[in-house]
Amino acid sequence: MDNSWLDGIMSTYKITCGGGIMITESLWIGLSENLGDICPEFFRTIKTNKKIKKAVLYVTAIGVYEAHINGKRVGKFVLAPGCTVYGKRLQYQVYDVTDMVSDEVTLSVTVGTGWYRGRISEKYGDVHNTPCAVIAELDILYCDGTKDVVRTDEKWNVRKSNILYSDIYDGEVYDASLTNETIYGVSVLDIDKKALVMQEGEIVCEHERIKPKKLIISNKGERIIDFGQNIAGYIEFSVNAKDGEKIEISHAEVLDSEGNFYTENYRSAKAKINYTCKNGSQSYKPHFTFFGFRYIRLDKYPENFNLDDFTAIAVYSDMKRTGYIKCSNSKINRLFENTIWSQRGNFIDVPTDCPQRDERMGWTGDAQVFAKTACYNYNVKRFFEKWLRDVCAEQFSNGAVPDIVPNFWNLKGSSTAWGDAITIVPWQIYKMYGDTNVLRENFESMKKWVDFITNDTKHEFLWTCKNEDKGLWKKHYGDWLALDAPMGSYKGASDDDFIASVFYAYSTYLLVKTGKVLGYDVKKYETLYENIVKTFKQKYNFPKTQTEHVLLLYFNLNDEKEKIASALNDMIIQNGNKLETGFVGTPYLLHVLSDNGYEKTAYSLLLQEEYPSWLYEINHGATTIWEHWDGINDSGQFWSSDMNSYNHYAYGSVLDWIYEKAAEIKIDCDSNDKIVIEPVTDSRVEWLDVSVDTVMGNVRSAWKYENGSVRYEITVPSDAVIKISGKEYKVKKGEYMF
C-alpha cells in the first residue's frame, strides 16, 4: 500500500485544517430504530460552492464498512477498518477524495457486522455486544483558503441497504429488487474514542481474478463450478434475470471421493450467497464477507448461464511480493505456489489458521512457525507490526499471551510455542528488515512473557506445565498434529514439558538478544538463560521422538549433537525416509539435518511423494497447504470433518529451508555479514533459481548440474559472503559465476 500521498496531506492538514487528527471531535452515531439484520446506510448531504483544493475523508465503524461519495465507492479497502483488538485498538482510515467531491456531496457509510459484531466474536463479551456505529469526518479545503468540516452528528440520517444480512462465517443475503425510501434519524452514542488509531497495517483488497476451469455435474446432479485454485475471497457473477428471481450459491474447498460437493469441514459456517435479482442485467459480489473455496455450487441459478459470467476474486492484505522459487521439479514449484496461495488466503489483516470454516482465528503458534517463510515470500513488516500491537494489547496482566489474537474466543491460557510468538515474531521482523523499532515496541511484552513462564512452573529453570495452586495451568498443544501418536489424536507423542522448556529457553535467549540490540541491561536474563540451558541438559538427555531430536539440535540444547543428529537421521531412514513431525518440529526438521551433515536426508524428505510428505498433497490435487498430512488419504477419504482445513499455511514453513539452505539466501540484519550465500545442492534437483527482494536490494542464488559438476550464478546488492565448495569469497555488489 503506497501511503506517500498521505504524508503530504497530514502535514498540510495539521497546519491548515486540524483535520483527521481531530476525528475524535466527531460523534459516534448509531441507529435510532432496530433494523434487525439489515446493514444500515448512514448518510449526509452537503453543498459546496467554491473551487476545491483538497478533500480528505476520515472514517471508521463498529463493524466493517463501505463508504461512498455520490454513489461511488471510496478507496479499495475490503472489510475496512480491519481486524484488531477492538476494545483497545480500532483503526480509522484516511482517504484522499478530492476528485470525488463536487458541488453537492452525499457521503454514505454502509456498515456490516464483520469481526467486531459477527458470529466470529460472539464469545468476546462486551465488544461483540457493542451496537453498530459510525464515526467520520470530511475535511474540504477550498482554493481561497477557507474550509468546511463535516462530522458525524445528529444531522445525519440512516436508511436500509440492500444487504439484508452479512456475516464472515455465513455469507451474505442481498436483495437487488428492493427500493429503500424510508429514512430514519440517528442516535448519538457514548462510545469511548480512546481506542481510535490511524491505519497501521496493509489494507485488505482485491487481487487475482480467476475464471472458471470447468463445469461439473456431480452424481447427485449438482452444478459445480471449479476455479482450479483454492483461494480466500469471493465470487462476482453477472446474470440477466427477472425481478424477484432467487440465486443461492454455496462454497467448498474439495469434492468427496465420488466427486460430490463437500462442506462438512466448514462445520457451522454456512458460507453461502443468497441473492434476489432485479429485472434485467446485473452484477454482484459480496460486500462484508469472504469465503475459503475452490468450488461453488449453484443451488439456485437460472438454467442458461455461461461460465464467463463468473469470476473468483482473491482477497488479502496488500503486501508486496518479494520471494520467488523455481526449480527443475514441477512438484516443488507447485509446493511453492501452494504456500504462496496459503499465505495470501490467511493474511487477511491478521495471520489466521484457515479462511473457510467457523474459525479463521489469529493463532499465535501458526504465525510464529511461518513468520520466516512469510518474510521471504512477501514484505510483511507492516502486517506483523500491526498484529504484534494487538498481541501486546491482548497479553494478560500476568504476562501470559493468549493462543489467538484477537482473542475472539476469550481463551484464558497460554501454550508453549504459541505464546512464544511475542518473542519470535518481533525478532524475525528485525532480522529481515533491520528496524529496531519492532524490538523496542515489543520488549516489555517479551519480558513479561518470560517472567510469566518463570512464575508458572513446578521446577525452577524449566516450564513444567502447571502450577495448580496459582491457577495458571493451561494445557499445551504440544507437537500439534504430529504423526507419532495414536490415529485420530491431535497431539503428537513429544513430551509437553520438554517442548515447553525448549521454548522457555529460546524466548529467554531472544529477550537477551533483543535487550543487547537496544542497549538495555539484561544481565538478569542472561543468567536465567544459562540456568535454563544447564537445567535442561541435566533433565532431558534422552529424546524419544523425531521432534524432540529436532528441537535439541535446532536450539542447541544438547552437548552430543553428532549423536543426536545421527539418531534423528536413522529414525527418518528407518521410517522409509518419512517424517512424523507436527507444527512444532516440522519447521526446523530439514534445517537440523542439513546443518549436521545430512543434506541428502533433508532432500529425501522434501522430494518424498508418499504419505506423509509435502508432495503427497500435490499428488492429491492440493493447490494450497493442508492442515493435516493426510487431509485426504489414498482412498479419497477425509481425515475428519471437524478439523480438516485445505488452506492452512503452517507446513508451508518448509520454504524457508529452500530459501536459506537449498539456495542459501540468508538475510540477517543483526549480522555483520548481512547476506551469506552457501547453497546446498542435490543432483535429484537438476537446477534451482531463487531470488528475494530485500531491504538491501535483490538477491539471487541459482545453481545447475552440468556434466557432473555444479555451476552457480549469484547476484548480490551489497557486500556479501559467498561460500562455494568449501571456499569463501567476500564480494561487492554485482553478479558472479562459479
Secondary structure, 3 states (H helix, E strand, C coil): CCCHHHHHHHHHHHHHCCCCCCHHHCCEEEECCCCCCCCEEEEEEEECCCCEEEEEEEEEEECEEEEEECCEECCCCCCECCCCCCCCCEEEEEEECHHHCCCEEEEEEEEECHHHHCHHHCCCCCCCCCCCEEEEEEEEEECCCCEEEEECCCCCEEEECCEEEEECCCEEEEECCCCCCCCEEEEEECCCCCCEEECCCCCEEEEEEECCCEEEECCCCCEEEEEEEEEEEEEEEEEEECCCCEEEEEEECEECCCCCEECHHHCCCCCEEEEECCCEEEEECCCCCCEEEEEEEEEECCCCCCHHHEEEEEEEECCEECEEEEECCHHHHHHHHHHHHHHHHHECCCECCCCCCCCCCCEHHHHHHHHHHHHHHEECHHHHHHHHHHHHHHCCCCCCCCCECCCCCCCCCCCCCCCCHHHHHHHHHHHHHCCCHHHHHHHHHHHHHHHHHHHCCCCCCCCCCCCHHHCCCCCCCCCECCCCCCCCCCECCCCHHHHHHHHHHHHHHHHHHHHHHHCCCCHHHHHHHHHHHHHHHHHCCCCCCHHHHHHHHHCCCCCCHHHHHHHHHHHHHHCCCCCCCCCCCHHHHHHHHHHCCCHHHHHHHHHCCCCCCHHHHHHCCCCCCCCCCCCECCCCCECCCCCCCCCCHHHHHHHHHHHHHHCCCEECCCCCCCEEECCCCCCCCCEEEEEEEECCEEEEEEEEEECCEEEEEEEECCCEEEEECCEEEEECCEEEEC
